[in-house]
Structure formats: structure tokens, C-alpha cells
Amino acid sequence: MIEELRIQITAAQERLAAAVEADQPYEAARHRARLEDLIEMAARHGIDVSAWVDQARLRG
């Protein structure tokens, strides 16, 4: 489960970065929300993902 979570967080961050770079605010917001959902899911299971997440991406 942890490895799958890491993969999904990495993918969400990559998609978020691409959307920001392409100046697609709707897509960026969508990927940011997905990233936040993944972080919340990890927290519910007691998994600290802070080292995997670029906090600057979350602030938008």
C-alpha cells in the first residue's frame, strides 16, 4: 500500500507541475485536490508522507 501511495503522490505532483507550467488553472486545481486527498488518506492510515510532498505545490 505504501509504495502505491508513493506512486500516486508522485504522479499527482507531476501532473500538477505540468498543469501549472501549461497555465491551466482548472487542471492545476484538480491535481492539487487529488494530492490533498492522497495526503489525507495517508494520514488516516498513519503514514507520514511529508518527505514525499513538495509543500510549495500545495500552496499554489
C-alpha positions as CSV (number, residue, x, y, z in Angstrom):
1,M,0.0,0.0,0.0
2,I,2.8,2.4,0.9
3,E,4.5,2.0,-2.5
4,E,1.3,2.5,-4.4
5,L,0.6,5.7,-2.3
6,R,4.1,7.0,-3.2
7,I,3.5,6.3,-6.9
8,Q,0.1,8.1,-6.8
9,I,1.5,11.1,-4.9
10,T,4.4,11.4,-7.4
11,A,2.1,11.2,-10.3
12,A,-0.2,13.8,-8.9
13,Q,2.7,16.2,-8.3
14,E,4.0,15.7,-11.8
15,R,0.6,16.3,-13.3
16,L,0.1,19.4,-11.1
17,A,3.5,20.8,-12.2
18,A,2.6,20.2,-15.8
19,A,-0.7,21.9,-15.4
20,V,0.9,24.9,-13.7
21,E,3.5,25.1,-16.4
22,A,0.9,25.0,-19.1
23,D,-1.1,27.7,-17.4
24,Q,-4.1,25.5,-16.9
25,P,-5.6,26.7,-13.6
26,Y,-8.6,24.3,-13.7
27,E,-6.3,21.2,-14.2
28,A,-3.9,22.5,-11.6
29,A,-6.7,22.8,-9.0
30,R,-7.9,19.3,-9.9
31,H,-4.5,17.8,-9.4
32,R,-3.9,19.8,-6.2
33,A,-7.1,18.5,-4.8
34,R,-6.1,14.9,-5.7
35,L,-2.8,15.4,-4.0
36,E,-4.5,16.7,-0.9
37,D,-6.9,13.7,-0.9
38,L,-3.9,11.3,-1.1
39,I,-2.2,13.1,1.8
40,E,-5.4,12.9,3.9
41,M,-5.7,9.2,3.1
42,A,-2.1,8.6,4.2
43,A,-2.7,10.5,7.4
44,R,-5.8,8.3,8.2
45,H,-3.6,5.3,7.9
46,G,-0.8,6.8,10.0
47,I,1.6,7.2,7.1
48,D,3.8,10.3,7.1
49,V,4.2,11.5,3.5
50,S,5.7,14.9,4.3
51,A,9.0,13.9,2.8
52,W,7.3,12.9,-0.5
53,V,5.3,16.1,-1.0
54,D,6.5,19.4,-2.3
55,Q,4.7,21.8,0.1
56,A,5.1,24.7,-2.4
57,R,2.9,22.8,-4.9
58,L,0.1,22.6,-2.3
59,R,0.1,26.4,-1.7
60,G,-0.3,27.1,-5.4
